[in-house]
Every structure is written in C-alpha cells, then in structure tokens.
Amino acid sequence: MPDTTTRPPVADFVFGAIANWVNWYRSHSAGRNDLARCSPDEVKAMAKDLGLSPRELRAIAAKGPRAAELLLKLLGALGIDAAKLDPAILRDMQRLCSACESKGRCERELAHGSAAAHFHEFCPNALTLDALIERQALPFQR
C-alpha cells in the first residue's frame, strides 16, 4: 500500500509556485485598494489637498506606490535635487510620470546612462525639466 502522507515532488513544485505567485501579488498590490476603503467625500478631500481630481487620484493610486520612482532617478541623472523643488511642481511631474507609457524606454535610458541626453524624446515632463535645468543654470538672484 502506497504512503499517502507524502506528496510527490511535482506537487511541492506546484504548491510552491502558487505560494510564490500569491506572495508576489500581495506585495505588488499592497495599498492599491486603500482608496476603495474611503468614502467619496474622503477621496474628494484627499484629491483636493493634492491638487488633483478624484478621478486622477484614483488613476494614480491604481498604478501603485512606485509608479513615479523613475522621475526621481531622472532628476538625479539631470543633476536636479528633488528636495529643493516646489512641492506643487514635483507633484505635477509625479502625476505625469505615473501616467507615462514610456517607462520601459526611460528605464533603459537610465540604465545605460543616456537618459539625460534623450529624455526629450520620451518624457512627458521634458518641458518642465528644461525649465528646471535652465533655472538651475542661472546665477543666484535676489
């Protein structure tokens, strides 16, 4: 009579793969449902505080907490200190970055060290970045 208390190696592999997928899904979807737990008035108030519409806030939140992380890397590649930026400007740039469809190219350009030379070709924040670079190059004025 075969031993029914042990699983075959294939079953361990399948259960392990399922467990890994569940853990990945949980870690990548963490925080995405936070707005779903809020009332429409709470979402509206948060959106107003951020200078967004509730629809924009939901769209950005749905992309996850790392949706605009490439912006910080690009700012660094351009020699722009994000901590010194006006919060409203940074927030608007993050909004555009979150919705950007060129993330793959941005990642590749950053990885190859060519993002500073080519961001005009793919970045929705190119005009703002140009203005920040120009402002940074100007001598300090009072």
C-alpha positions as CSV (number, residue, x, y, z in Angstrom):
1,M,0.0,0.0,0.0
2,P,1.5,3.4,-1.0
3,D,2.2,6.1,1.6
4,T,-0.4,8.8,1.2
5,T,1.1,11.2,3.8
6,T,3.9,12.4,1.5
7,R,3.4,14.5,-1.7
8,P,5.2,13.8,-4.9
9,P,7.9,16.4,-5.9
10,V,5.7,17.8,-8.6
11,A,3.0,18.7,-6.1
12,D,5.6,20.5,-4.0
13,F,6.7,22.4,-7.1
14,V,3.1,23.4,-8.0
15,F,2.2,24.5,-4.4
16,G,5.5,26.4,-4.2
17,A,4.8,28.2,-7.4
18,I,1.3,29.1,-6.3
19,A,2.5,30.4,-3.0
20,N,5.2,32.5,-4.7
21,W,2.6,34.0,-7.0
22,V,0.3,34.8,-4.1
23,N,3.1,36.5,-2.2
24,W,4.2,38.5,-5.3
25,Y,0.6,39.6,-5.9
26,R,0.1,40.7,-2.3
27,S,3.3,42.7,-2.3
28,H,2.6,44.3,-5.6
29,S,-1.0,45.2,-4.9
30,A,-0.4,46.5,-1.4
31,G,-2.0,49.9,-0.9
32,R,-3.9,49.8,-4.2
33,N,-7.2,49.2,-2.5
34,D,-6.8,51.9,0.1
35,L,-8.9,54.4,-1.8
36,A,-11.7,51.8,-2.1
37,R,-12.0,51.8,1.7
38,C,-12.6,55.6,1.7
39,S,-15.9,57.4,1.2
40,P,-16.3,59.5,-1.9
41,D,-16.1,62.7,0.3
42,E,-12.7,61.5,1.7
43,V,-11.4,60.8,-1.7
44,K,-12.6,64.2,-2.9
45,A,-10.9,65.9,0.1
46,M,-7.6,64.0,-0.5
47,A,-7.6,64.8,-4.2
48,K,-8.3,68.5,-3.4
49,D,-5.3,68.5,-1.0
50,L,-3.1,67.1,-3.7
51,G,-4.4,69.4,-6.4
52,L,-5.9,66.6,-8.4
53,S,-9.4,65.5,-9.4
54,P,-10.8,62.3,-7.6
55,R,-10.5,60.6,-11.0
56,E,-6.8,61.5,-11.3
57,L,-6.1,60.4,-7.8
58,R,-7.8,57.0,-8.3
59,A,-5.8,56.5,-11.6
60,I,-2.5,57.3,-9.9
61,A,-3.3,55.1,-6.9
62,A,-4.2,52.2,-9.2
63,K,-0.7,52.3,-10.6
64,G,0.9,51.6,-7.2
65,P,3.3,53.4,-4.9
66,R,6.3,53.0,-7.2
67,A,4.7,54.5,-10.4
68,A,6.7,57.7,-10.3
69,E,10.0,56.4,-9.0
70,L,11.7,56.8,-12.4
71,L,11.2,60.5,-12.1
72,L,13.5,60.7,-9.1
73,K,16.1,58.8,-10.9
74,L,15.8,61.0,-14.0
75,L,16.0,64.1,-11.8
76,G,19.2,62.7,-10.3
77,A,20.6,62.0,-13.8
78,L,19.9,65.6,-14.7
79,G,21.5,66.9,-11.5
80,I,18.3,68.3,-10.1
81,D,17.7,67.9,-6.4
82,A,14.1,66.8,-5.9
83,A,14.1,68.0,-2.3
84,K,14.6,71.6,-3.5
85,L,11.7,71.6,-5.9
86,D,8.4,73.3,-5.2
87,P,6.1,70.5,-3.9
88,A,3.3,71.5,-6.4
89,I,5.8,71.2,-9.3
90,L,7.1,67.9,-8.1
91,R,3.5,66.6,-7.6
92,D,2.5,67.5,-11.1
93,M,5.6,65.9,-12.5
94,Q,4.9,62.7,-10.5
95,R,1.4,62.7,-11.9
96,L,2.7,62.8,-15.4
97,C,5.3,60.2,-14.7
98,S,2.7,57.9,-13.2
99,A,0.6,58.0,-16.3
100,C,3.6,57.8,-18.7
101,E,3.6,55.0,-21.3
102,S,7.4,55.2,-21.9
103,K,8.6,53.6,-18.7
104,G,10.4,50.9,-20.5
105,R,12.4,53.3,-22.5
106,C,13.0,55.5,-19.5
107,E,14.4,52.5,-17.5
108,R,16.7,51.5,-20.4
109,E,18.0,55.1,-20.9
110,L,18.6,55.4,-17.2
111,A,20.4,52.0,-17.0
112,H,22.6,53.0,-20.0
113,G,23.3,56.5,-18.6
114,S,21.8,58.1,-21.7
115,A,18.5,59.4,-20.1
116,A,19.9,63.0,-19.7
117,A,20.7,63.2,-23.4
118,H,17.5,61.6,-24.7
119,F,14.7,62.5,-22.2
120,H,13.2,64.9,-24.7
121,E,12.3,62.0,-26.9
122,F,10.1,60.2,-24.4
123,C,9.5,62.1,-21.2
124,P,6.1,63.9,-20.7
125,N,8.0,66.1,-18.2
126,A,10.5,67.3,-20.7
127,L,9.4,71.0,-20.8
128,T,9.3,71.2,-17.0
129,L,12.7,69.5,-16.8
130,D,14.1,72.0,-19.3
131,A,12.8,74.9,-17.2
132,L,14.3,73.4,-14.1
133,I,17.6,72.9,-15.8
134,E,17.6,76.5,-17.1
135,R,16.6,77.9,-13.7
136,Q,19.4,75.9,-12.1
137,A,22.0,77.3,-14.5
138,L,21.1,80.9,-13.8
139,P,23.2,82.8,-11.3
140,F,21.5,83.3,-7.9
141,Q,19.4,86.4,-7.9
142,R,17.5,88.2,-5.1
